[in-house]
Amino acid sequence: LDTWTHVAVVYDAGRVVTYVNGTQVHEYLGSGDIGDIAPGTDDLRIGSRQAAEQDFQGSIDEVRVWTVARSSAQIAGNYRRAPTG
């Protein structure tokens, strides 16, 4: 409660890895590309889900979306740095 936490989720060809404060906490091995399993409900949402009433209860300070999968070293080494550029 009342503590900022950095959460990163990396998706790379079916492998989903979650990091909390730069440390890996979960890994899921799926398969294939991200796609529509429910056409019409494919919005990118941060803190909620389009097809369910599951909204994040808290504050989100900063969001970064990358077009490449970040490595564990990149996540751990940069999660405290402010973006530049």
C-alpha positions as CSV (number, residue, x, y, z in Angstrom):
1,L,0.0,0.0,0.0
2,D,1.3,3.5,-0.9
3,T,4.4,2.1,-2.6
4,W,5.3,2.6,-6.3
5,T,6.0,-0.7,-8.1
6,H,7.5,-1.1,-11.6
7,V,5.8,-3.9,-13.6
8,A,7.0,-5.0,-17.0
9,V,5.5,-7.6,-19.2
10,V,7.6,-8.8,-22.2
11,Y,6.0,-10.9,-25.0
12,D,8.3,-12.6,-27.5
13,A,7.0,-15.3,-29.9
14,G,4.8,-17.0,-27.3
15,R,7.0,-16.4,-24.2
16,V,5.4,-14.0,-21.7
17,V,7.7,-12.9,-18.9
18,T,6.6,-10.6,-16.0
19,Y,9.1,-8.5,-14.0
20,V,8.4,-6.6,-10.7
21,N,11.0,-4.0,-9.8
22,G,13.5,-5.5,-12.3
23,T,13.2,-9.1,-11.1
24,Q,11.5,-11.8,-13.1
25,V,8.5,-13.1,-11.1
26,H,6.5,-15.2,-13.7
27,E,7.0,-16.9,-17.1
28,Y,4.4,-18.4,-19.3
29,L,5.2,-20.4,-22.4
30,G,2.4,-20.0,-25.0
31,S,2.7,-20.2,-28.7
32,G,2.5,-18.0,-31.8
33,D,1.7,-14.4,-32.4
34,I,-0.7,-12.2,-30.4
35,G,-4.0,-12.3,-32.3
36,D,-7.7,-12.0,-32.0
37,I,-9.3,-14.7,-30.0
38,A,-12.4,-12.6,-29.7
39,P,-12.8,-10.2,-32.7
40,G,-13.9,-6.8,-31.7
41,T,-12.3,-6.9,-28.3
42,D,-8.7,-6.3,-29.2
43,D,-8.1,-2.8,-27.8
44,L,-4.8,-2.1,-26.1
45,R,-5.7,-1.3,-22.5
46,I,-3.5,-0.6,-19.5
47,G,-5.1,-1.3,-16.2
48,S,-8.3,-2.9,-17.4
49,R,-9.7,-5.6,-19.7
50,Q,-12.1,-4.8,-22.5
51,A,-14.2,-8.0,-22.2
52,A,-14.4,-8.0,-18.4
53,E,-15.0,-5.8,-15.4
54,Q,-11.5,-6.0,-14.0
55,D,-10.2,-2.5,-13.6
56,F,-6.9,-1.7,-11.8
57,Q,-7.6,0.1,-8.5
58,G,-4.7,2.5,-8.0
59,S,-2.6,5.1,-9.9
60,I,-0.5,4.5,-13.0
61,D,2.3,7.1,-13.3
62,E,4.1,6.1,-16.5
63,V,3.6,3.7,-19.4
64,R,6.1,2.6,-22.0
65,V,5.2,0.4,-25.0
66,W,8.1,-1.0,-27.0
67,T,7.9,-2.6,-30.5
68,V,10.7,-5.0,-29.6
69,A,11.0,-7.6,-26.8
70,R,13.3,-6.2,-24.0
71,S,15.8,-8.5,-22.4
72,S,15.9,-9.3,-18.7
73,A,19.2,-7.3,-18.5
74,Q,17.5,-4.3,-20.1
75,I,14.5,-4.5,-17.8
76,A,16.7,-4.8,-14.6
77,G,19.1,-2.2,-15.7
78,N,16.7,0.5,-16.8
79,Y,13.5,0.3,-14.7
80,R,14.5,3.2,-12.5
81,R,15.6,5.4,-15.3
82,A,13.3,8.1,-16.8
83,P,12.8,7.9,-20.6
84,T,14.8,10.2,-22.8
85,G,14.5,11.3,-26.4
